[in-house]
């Protein structure tokens, strides 16, 4: 059996701690009746996995004045608001630039977290109605404590759009899109690296994914990306003014231009000192699959996406 890497071990440890303290304490009640500041509207980054969302998440936080769930805060979700009240800098003011991630996980106590276990519990279908007021008050609390809009990149939120809209009617959504050919290739490679099995499902579990079990791995990942995009388009079609569609390749070519467009659309304030020398970004468009698999993937993507 292949030995786990340090990053993989760190990520699984963080998730285990997150799960152990995954609850609410009474602090959320301080914010449940507080009127929302009209300028503080949550921002949700969504889209298919392996679309460059983690890179974008870091640069968005480094560029704009936003609050977020850091690794240290996500490790103790029950005390999220207490920690943030005592140490507001652990929930805002991220200026650490780019770090190498491990499939969405970023090392460092102040690094932004996907808060996977937290959002899984918050939006569990069996508990959502009971948790709704607590979730809304928790996000409202983070915004009130820091005086900044909340942002999170959690790609499972692509399937929770209507529930997010119910809790936060004025929320904004940044939808990341990448060339589906390289997105699906990257998902396949992630399955092999993380699951040691290309047939084993990885990341966002689209409704009905079980019916794809007997299909080839290539057909599964193409279907996964297509379905995520379809659900996002369906659930956001009536609020275009609250949506920014970001093309990953365009962002890598002109990051400052794209961030300026987001600032205008969502009225976001930049940090006092933004990057003087913005990091140079590159788009990975290398063929990494065996030739036969690549040709099969090309055909499947062309058939589905045109």
Secondary structure, DSSP 4 states (H G I P E B T S, - for coil): -PPPPHHHHHHHHHHHHHHHT-S--GGGGGTTTSPPPTT---EEEEE-SSSSHHHHHHHHHHHB-EE--BHHHHTTGGGHHHHHHH-GGGSB---------BTTB--STTSB---HHHHHHHT-TTTHHHHHHHHHHHHHHHHHHHTSEEEEE-GGGGG-HHHHHHH-TT-EEEEEE--HHHHHHHHHHHIIIIIS-TTS--S---TTGGGGTTS-HHHHHHHHHHHHHHHHHHHHTT-GGGEEEEEHHHHHH-HHHHHHHHHHHHTPPBPSS--SSPPP--------S-HHHHHHHHHHHHHHH-
